[in-house]
Amino acid sequence: MAFLLLGLALLAMKAAEFGPVANWSWWVVLAPFGLAVLWWAFADSTGLTQRRAMDKMERRKEERRQRDMEALGLTTQRTKQVSRAEAKARREGPAPPAPAAAPAEPSRHDPKL
């Protein structure tokens, strides 16, 4: 986009015969347009344009999800629950190991029935 804006500015200056650009060659004035075409071809061939579009879509989706969750009142309550649980865990320290479970009783189901 910068190449395009630069090309438009130089073109306008050349057409208006403004400043030193009036004496420049047309090749120099039109070069930014060629660079813009090369940049767009490179960006499209490497997938840069598609990745940027996908990232933008993901950001919008996440923002919409957060906004909807807040509108439903889910994020504030969930945040409070998480912060309370974290504070409780910090106060109590690490949890003691769980006692070993007793072996399960064998099934009383008769497979022949």
C-alpha positions in Angstrom: 0.0 0.0 0.0 2.9 2.3 0.7 4.3 1.8 -2.8 0.9 2.7 -4.2 0.6 5.9 -2.2 4.1 6.9 -3.0 3.4 6.3 -6.7 0.2 8.4 -6.6 2.0 11.3 -4.9 4.9 11.2 -7.4 2.4 11.0 -10.3 0.5 14.0 -9.0 3.7 16.0 -8.5 4.9 15.1 -12.0 1.5 16.0 -13.6 1.4 19.3 -11.7 5.1 19.9 -12.5 5.7 20.5 -8.8 9.2 20.7 -7.4 12.1 18.6 -8.5 9.8 15.7 -9.6 8.8 17.7 -12.7 12.3 17.1 -14.1 12.4 13.4 -13.2 12.1 10.6 -15.8 8.7 9.0 -16.1 10.4 5.6 -15.3 11.3 6.9 -11.8 7.9 8.3 -11.2 6.1 5.1 -12.3 8.6 2.7 -10.5 6.6 2.6 -7.2 3.6 1.1 -9.1 5.8 -1.7 -10.5 7.1 -2.3 -7.0 3.5 -2.5 -5.6 2.7 -5.1 -8.2 5.8 -7.2 -7.3 5.0 -6.9 -3.6 1.4 -8.1 -4.1 2.5 -11.0 -6.2 5.0 -12.0 -3.6 2.5 -11.6 -0.7 -0.1 -13.7 -2.6 2.3 -16.4 -3.7 3.7 -16.9 -0.2 0.3 -17.0 1.5 1.0 -13.9 3.5 -2.3 -12.2 2.5 -4.3 -15.3 3.4 -2.6 -15.7 6.8 -3.3 -12.1 7.7 -6.9 -12.5 6.7 -7.2 -15.6 8.8 -5.6 -14.0 11.8 -7.9 -11.0 11.5 -10.9 -13.4 11.4 -9.7 -15.3 14.4 -9.2 -12.0 16.4 -12.7 -10.9 15.5 -14.2 -14.3 16.4 -12.4 -14.2 19.8 -13.5 -10.6 20.5 -17.1 -11.5 19.6 -17.0 -14.6 21.9 -15.7 -12.5 24.8 -18.3 -9.8 24.2 -21.1 -12.4 24.1 -19.8 -14.2 27.2 -19.7 -10.9 29.1 -23.2 -10.0 27.9 -24.4 -13.4 29.3 -22.6 -12.7 32.5 -20.5 -15.9 32.2 -17.0 -14.5 32.2 -17.3 -12.4 35.3 -18.7 -15.3 37.4 -16.2 -17.8 36.0 -13.3 -15.4 36.6 -14.4 -14.9 40.2 -14.7 -18.7 40.7 -11.2 -19.2 39.3 -9.6 -16.5 41.3 -11.3 -17.8 44.5 -10.0 -21.3 43.9 -6.5 -20.0 43.2 -6.5 -17.9 46.3 -7.7 -20.9 48.4 -5.0 -23.2 46.9 -2.4 -20.6 47.7 -3.6 -20.3 51.3 -3.8 -24.0 51.9 -0.6 -25.0 50.1 -0.2 -28.2 48.1 -3.0 -30.8 48.5 -2.1 -33.9 50.6 -1.7 -37.1 48.6 -5.0 -39.0 48.2 -5.2 -42.3 50.1 -4.8 -45.5 48.1 -8.2 -46.8 46.9 -9.3 -50.3 48.0 -9.3 -52.9 45.3 -12.6 -53.2 43.5 -14.8 -56.2 44.3 -15.1 -58.7 41.6 -18.3 -58.5 39.5 -21.2 -60.6 40.9 -22.7 -61.0 37.4 -22.8 -64.6 36.2 -21.7 -64.6 32.6 -23.6 -67.8 31.9 -27.0 -66.1 32.3 
